[in-house]
Every structure is written in C-alpha cells, then in structure tokens.
Amino acid sequence: MSSKTVTFLIVEDDIVDLKALQRAFEKVKVANPIRHARDGIEALDILRGTGGHEKIDFPYVVLLEGASKNSLFFRGRLESA
C-alpha cells in the first residue's frame, strides 16, 4: 500500500485566525503541506485547478470556518458536484 501526504486546505478570510491555526500546527509538529484560500470560491478553484490555481492532489483535508456565507456557498457547491 502506498502512502501519500495529506494536504490541508484552510479556507479563512481572517489573517489573524489563519496565523493562529498555522502556529497550532507548528506547535504539534504537523509537517503536512498547507494551502490557503480566502473564501469558498477560491477554495473551489484550488480543488479544481481553475482560476490560475494549481490543483491539490488527493488526499486532502478542507478546514472551513463556521457558518459564514462563503463556507455555506462552498458546501453547497461541493455537495452538488
């Protein structure tokens, strides 16, 4: 069985929250690649490799902030795909 590195895609529009999450990852020594999207539209572009973004290969984990308008948009678009 081959093992692939899991990439984290963080969808966060607040730079302070993003930096806090990155520091937490460093503190627990998470060495996985981390990509960042400012909103759900950019996250979908990254997942699809559109809009000038390099596509993330599977496996990946998407971390969304709570029930913001952008995260609800992202979830709706992802579920309809």
N, C-alpha and C positions, 0 to 999 in steps of 0.2 A: 504494500500500500504506500503510495507516495504522499508526502506531506507538503502542503502549500501554506504559505504565510497568509494570515488573515489581515486584510487592510481595514482600518477604521475610517469611516466617512462621518465626520462630525458636521451636522447642519446647525449652525449657530450664527446669529447676527450680532451678538454682543461680544466684542473682543475680550472684555474682562472675563466673561464666563468661559470663553474658549481657552484663554490662558490658564485659568484655574483648572480646567479639565486636563490640559496638557501637563501642568505641574503635577497633578494627581497621578497621571500615567507614569511620569518620570519617577515619582516617589515609590511606586510599587514595581518599578523596573519593567514596564510594558515597552518592548522594543519593536512592536509591530509598526508598519508604515501608517501614518495618519494623513488623511486628506481633509480639506475643509471646504465647505460650501456655505455661502452667506444666507441662502434661502432654498426652498424646495425646488424652485425652477433650476437653479444652478446644480443642485444635488442630482436631479434627473439627468441633466446634461452630462455630468460626470459619470453616472451609471451607464448611460447610453453611448458615451463617447461623442457627443454632439456639442455644438456651440463653441468649438475651439478647445474643448477639454479632452484630455487623454482618458480613455475608458479604464475603469477599475476592473481588474480581472476577479472572477470568483475564486475563493471565498472572500466575502466582505461583511462587515457589520455596520449598519447605519444607526447613528445616535442622533435622535431628534429632540429638540426641546419640547416641552409640554404641548399644550393645545393652542399654539399660536396659529394665526391664519395661514402662514406658509407651511407649517407642518401638516395641517389638515389638508391643504391643497396637495402636498406631496403624497400623503397616504392615499388620497382619493385617486390620484393619477397612477400610483404604483399598483393599487388593487385592480384598476381597470385594464392594466397591461397584460 
